[in-house]
Structures are given as structure tokens and as C-alpha cells.
Amino acid sequence: MLLAIDIGNTHTVYGIYDGITLRADWRVTSFVHRTEDEVGSCLRQFLRDAGLDFASVTEIGISSVVPNLTDTYVSMARKYFKLVPTVIDSSLDLGIAIHYKDPTAVGADRICNAVAGFAKYGGPLIVIDFGTATTYDLVARNGDYLGGVIAPGVETSAADLHRRAAKLPKVEFHFPEEIIARDTVSSMQAGILYGAIDSMEGMIARLQEEMTRREGTVARVIATGGFSSFLAEHSKIIDRCEPSLVLEGIRLICEMQKQKPA
């Protein structure tokens, strides 16, 4: 079995694959001071709840955008699983070309989204990942990674608004019944959430124009990330929602590495 680990700035997601089947997945806070022993203990409990143990895991893949946590998880894999994990980056054989000026600057999560999105839907694609940042990744008809856009995420925007405005509270993420809100919380919810939808749809319109000119056809729009299912319900522009796309990308890239000639 493969243990796929997606380390983001806010959350870390674990997924356990039995072949191509995602048997279970779990989400925890990406606490940068967590030790390898704390991570190992947490994973032991999750695996036990799924009826598994460390011996069931024969491979580990890691996608990380938090360097300090990458080292922690690599050490954990060696200590608890006796495995050397595959750490996703642009130096691996990905089966696609990366058109970034500096390919090493592309986040591992964005690479995984591109690989998994193309494997499942072909190209061209626009993959939106609603995480700490909202990222837009463009995949060509032939699977090449073309580049993309990075914008503040929904949770990041809300936290910054609360932090910078003394009288504005933290709010839960619910779409208000009316866009013309009559209290502060509803006003903030309307601004944050409908603002995120309108920003996303405006950005997609711009990207579709460029992709159509470049690829000769309209790109399919795939949403992933923690807020993808929630926001996709309020936009007709998203074709499919794939919350576990990074985990699937980890699985596919690890499979590619095993298929390389010795």
C-alpha cells in the first residue's frame, strides 16, 4: 500500500492507497513544530482505525510546500516505516514538460494537480486549487504544464480582514441568504464568499481566452482543495470537483518512478 502525504501551509492530508483505490484519508493541521514522533503516533492511530498497521505500508510519497515539515516527514518515514519516501519535485520523471522559467519554483502540489488532472481528463485543463492560496494551473492539450496564477485563498482573505480591521470578527464560511446583508457577519460572508466566486469566474474567463487562443479549444475546469466542494456548488463554471487530486497525483508520480528502468 502507498501512504500519500500532502503537506500544505494550513493542513496536511494523508491518504492510504490500496493499488489505485483510496481506502481512507485524513486531514490534520500543518503545525510546523510537530516532531517526527508526534507525526508517527498520529499516523499509527489513523492506520489502526482503518484496520491497518505500519507493515501494511510499502511505499510513501510526499508532496510538500513547507520545507521544515518535509524534513520531519522524511525522518518519520525512515524511523517508523523503514522506508525512503518519494518527495515530489520538478526533478522527477513526471511524464510532462514544465514551462515555468524556473521549474524548481513550481510547488509540488501544483505538479501533482497537473499530472493527476491530465491523467483523468486529458487536456487542455484549468485546475483551481482552493487552499491557503487559490492557485490556477494550466495544462496543455499534450499534458505540458504551462504555468498559472496565484491569488489569496478564501481563508487567508478572511483572516487578513479580521486581523487588519479592529471591529470585524472572525466568521464562519456560510453563504448568506441575501447579497444585501443587514449585519456585519453576513456582510463579511457575502463579501468574502461571493467575492471569491466572482474573482474566480473572472480569472477563469481571462484564462479561457488565452487557452482557447493557444490550444484551439476551451479548457475543462477542475476544482480541488479544501474549499472546492463548498464553492463549486455556487458556480456553474466548474466542470468537475476532485477534492483528492493532489493525493492522486502523488500516487501517479510514485508509480512513474517505479516504472523507470534500473
C-alpha positions as CSV (number, residue, x, y, z in Angstrom):
1,M,0.0,0.0,0.0
2,L,1.0,3.6,-0.6
3,L,0.8,6.3,2.0
4,A,0.4,9.6,0.2
5,I,1.1,12.8,2.2
6,D,0.1,16.2,1.0
7,I,1.7,18.9,3.2
8,G,0.1,22.3,2.8
9,N,0.6,25.6,4.6
10,T,-2.6,25.2,6.6
11,H,-3.5,21.5,6.5
12,T,-1.8,18.2,5.9
13,V,-3.8,15.4,4.2
14,Y,-2.9,11.7,4.5
15,G,-4.3,9.1,2.0
16,I,-3.8,5.4,2.0
17,Y,-4.0,3.7,-1.4
18,D,-4.6,0.0,-2.0
19,G,-3.4,-0.1,-5.6
20,I,-5.4,2.6,-7.3
21,T,-8.1,2.7,-4.7
22,L,-8.1,5.4,-2.0
23,R,-9.1,3.4,1.1
24,A,-9.0,6.2,3.6
25,D,-7.9,9.8,4.0
26,W,-7.4,12.1,7.0
27,R,-6.8,15.9,7.4
28,V,-4.7,17.5,10.2
29,T,-3.3,20.9,11.0
30,S,0.2,21.6,9.5
31,F,1.8,22.5,12.8
32,V,5.4,23.3,11.9
33,H,6.8,22.4,15.4
34,R,5.3,18.9,15.3
35,T,8.0,16.2,15.8
36,E,8.6,13.0,13.8
37,D,7.4,11.1,16.8
38,E,4.1,13.1,17.1
39,V,3.5,12.5,13.4
40,G,4.3,8.8,13.7
41,S,2.0,8.4,16.7
42,C,-0.8,10.2,14.8
43,L,-0.4,8.0,11.7
44,R,-0.4,4.9,13.8
45,Q,-3.8,5.8,15.3
46,F,-5.2,6.7,11.8
47,L,-4.0,3.4,10.3
48,R,-5.3,1.4,13.3
49,D,-8.7,3.0,12.8
50,A,-8.6,1.8,9.2
51,G,-7.7,-1.7,10.3
52,L,-4.1,-1.3,9.1
53,D,-0.6,-1.0,10.6
54,F,2.8,0.3,9.6
55,A,3.7,-3.0,8.0
56,S,0.8,-2.6,5.5
57,V,2.6,0.5,4.0
58,T,5.2,-0.4,1.5
59,E,5.7,3.0,-0.2
60,I,5.4,6.6,0.8
61,G,5.0,9.7,-1.4
62,I,5.2,13.3,-0.1
63,S,4.1,16.5,-1.7
64,S,5.1,19.4,0.4
65,V,5.2,23.2,0.2
66,V,6.5,23.5,3.8
67,P,10.3,22.7,3.8
68,N,10.6,22.3,7.6
69,L,7.8,19.8,7.6
70,T,9.2,17.9,4.6
71,D,12.3,17.1,6.7
72,T,10.1,16.0,9.6
73,Y,8.0,13.6,7.5
74,V,11.1,12.2,5.7
75,S,12.6,11.4,9.1
76,M,9.3,9.9,10.3
77,A,9.1,7.6,7.2
78,R,12.6,6.3,7.9
79,K,12.1,5.8,11.6
80,Y,8.5,4.3,11.7
81,F,8.1,2.7,8.3
82,K,11.7,1.9,7.5
83,L,11.1,3.5,4.1
84,V,12.8,6.2,2.0
85,P,9.9,8.3,0.7
86,T,9.5,9.8,-2.8
87,V,9.5,13.6,-2.3
88,I,7.7,15.2,-5.3
89,D,9.5,18.0,-7.1
90,S,10.3,19.0,-10.7
91,S,13.5,16.9,-10.9
92,L,11.5,13.7,-11.0
93,D,10.3,12.0,-14.2
94,L,6.8,13.4,-14.4
95,G,5.8,12.5,-17.9
96,I,5.2,16.2,-18.7
97,A,7.3,19.2,-19.5
98,I,7.2,22.2,-17.2
99,H,7.2,25.6,-18.9
100,Y,8.0,27.7,-15.8
101,K,11.1,29.8,-16.3
102,D,12.4,28.0,-13.2
103,P,10.8,24.6,-12.9
104,T,12.1,24.2,-9.4
105,A,9.9,27.1,-8.3
106,V,6.6,25.2,-9.1
107,G,5.0,23.9,-5.9
108,A,4.8,20.1,-5.5
109,D,1.0,20.3,-5.0
110,R,0.6,22.2,-8.4
111,I,2.7,19.5,-10.1
112,C,0.5,16.8,-8.6
113,N,-2.7,18.6,-9.7
114,A,-1.4,18.9,-13.2
115,V,-0.3,15.3,-13.5
116,A,-3.5,13.8,-11.9
117,G,-5.8,16.2,-13.8
118,F,-4.3,15.3,-17.1
119,A,-4.3,11.6,-16.4
120,K,-8.0,11.7,-15.6
121,Y,-9.4,14.2,-18.0
122,G,-6.8,14.9,-20.7
123,G,-6.1,18.4,-21.8
124,P,-6.4,21.3,-22.0
125,L,-7.2,21.9,-18.4
126,I,-7.5,24.7,-15.8
127,V,-7.1,23.3,-12.3
128,I,-8.2,25.5,-9.5
129,D,-6.9,24.6,-6.0
130,F,-8.7,26.3,-3.2
131,G,-6.2,26.2,-0.3
132,T,-4.2,28.7,1.7
133,A,-3.7,30.3,-1.7
134,T,-6.0,29.9,-4.6
135,T,-3.9,28.6,-7.5
136,Y,-4.8,28.2,-11.1
137,D,-2.7,25.7,-13.1
138,L,-2.8,25.5,-16.9
139,V,-2.3,22.1,-18.6
140,A,-1.9,21.9,-22.4
141,R,-3.6,19.5,-24.7
142,N,-0.4,17.3,-24.7
143,G,-0.2,17.4,-20.8
144,D,2.6,20.0,-20.5
145,Y,2.4,22.3,-17.5
146,L,2.1,25.8,-18.9
147,G,2.1,27.9,-15.8
148,G,-0.6,29.6,-13.8
149,V,-1.9,32.2,-11.3
150,I,-1.6,32.5,-7.5
151,A,-4.1,34.5,-5.5
152,P,-5.0,34.8,-1.8
153,G,-7.2,31.9,-0.6
154,V,-10.6,32.3,0.9
155,E,-9.5,31.6,4.5
156,T,-6.4,33.8,4.0
157,S,-8.5,36.7,2.9
158,A,-10.9,36.3,5.8
159,A,-8.2,36.1,8.4
160,D,-6.4,39.1,7.0
161,L,-9.7,41.1,7.0
162,H,-10.2,40.2,10.7
163,R,-6.6,41.0,11.6
164,R,-6.5,44.4,9.9
165,A,-9.9,45.7,10.9
166,A,-10.4,46.1,14.6
167,K,-14.2,45.8,14.6
168,L,-14.5,42.9,12.1
169,P,-14.9,39.5,13.7
170,K,-13.9,36.0,12.5
171,V,-16.7,34.5,10.6
172,E,-17.9,31.0,9.7
173,F,-18.0,30.2,6.0
174,H,-21.7,30.2,5.1
175,F,-23.2,31.9,2.0
176,P,-25.8,34.5,3.3
177,E,-29.3,34.2,2.0
178,E,-29.2,37.7,0.5
179,I,-26.4,39.5,-1.1
180,I,-27.5,42.8,0.5
181,A,-26.6,41.9,4.1
182,R,-28.1,43.6,7.1
183,D,-25.5,42.7,9.8
184,T,-21.7,42.7,9.9
185,V,-21.2,38.9,9.9
186,S,-23.5,38.4,6.8
187,S,-21.8,41.4,5.1
188,M,-18.4,39.8,5.6
189,Q,-19.7,36.4,4.4
190,A,-21.2,37.9,1.3
191,G,-18.0,39.9,0.5
192,I,-15.6,37.0,1.2
193,L,-17.5,34.2,-0.5
194,Y,-19.3,35.8,-3.3
195,G,-16.2,37.9,-3.9
196,A,-14.2,34.7,-4.1
197,I,-16.7,33.3,-6.7
198,D,-16.7,36.4,-8.8
199,S,-12.9,36.6,-8.7
200,M,-12.6,33.0,-9.7
201,E,-15.1,33.3,-12.5
202,G,-13.4,36.5,-13.8
203,M,-10.0,34.8,-13.7
204,I,-11.3,31.7,-15.5
205,A,-12.7,33.9,-18.2
206,R,-9.3,35.5,-18.8
207,L,-7.5,32.2,-18.7
208,Q,-10.0,30.5,-21.1
209,E,-9.5,33.3,-23.6
210,E,-5.7,32.7,-23.5
211,M,-6.1,28.9,-23.5
212,T,-8.5,28.9,-26.4
213,R,-6.1,31.1,-28.4
214,R,-3.2,28.8,-27.6
215,E,-4.8,25.3,-27.6
216,G,-7.6,25.9,-30.1
217,T,-10.3,24.7,-27.7
218,V,-12.0,25.6,-24.4
219,A,-10.2,24.1,-21.4
220,R,-12.1,21.9,-18.9
221,V,-12.2,23.5,-15.4
222,I,-11.4,21.2,-12.5
223,A,-11.6,22.3,-8.8
224,T,-9.7,20.8,-5.9
225,G,-8.6,21.7,-2.4
226,G,-10.3,22.1,1.0
227,F,-13.0,24.6,-0.2
228,S,-13.6,23.1,-3.7
229,S,-16.8,21.2,-3.0
230,F,-18.2,24.1,-1.0
231,L,-17.5,26.8,-3.6
232,A,-18.3,24.6,-6.6
233,E,-21.9,24.4,-5.5
234,H,-22.2,28.1,-6.3
235,S,-20.5,28.3,-9.7
236,K,-21.6,26.8,-13.0
237,I,-18.1,27.5,-14.5
238,I,-16.5,24.5,-12.7
239,D,-16.9,21.3,-14.7
240,R,-15.8,18.7,-12.0
241,C,-14.7,18.7,-8.4
242,E,-11.9,16.4,-7.3
243,P,-11.0,17.1,-3.7
244,S,-8.2,14.5,-3.6
245,L,-6.4,15.5,-6.7
246,V,-3.0,16.1,-5.0
247,L,-3.2,12.7,-3.4
248,E,-3.9,11.1,-6.7
249,G,-1.0,13.0,-8.3
250,I,1.3,11.6,-5.6
251,R,0.1,8.1,-6.4
252,L,0.6,8.5,-10.1
253,I,4.1,10.1,-9.8
254,C,5.3,7.4,-7.4
255,E,4.1,4.8,-9.9
256,M,6.0,6.5,-12.7
257,Q,9.2,6.3,-10.6
258,K,8.8,2.5,-10.1
259,Q,8.4,2.1,-13.9
260,K,11.7,3.8,-14.7
261,P,14.5,1.4,-16.0
262,A,17.1,0.5,-13.4
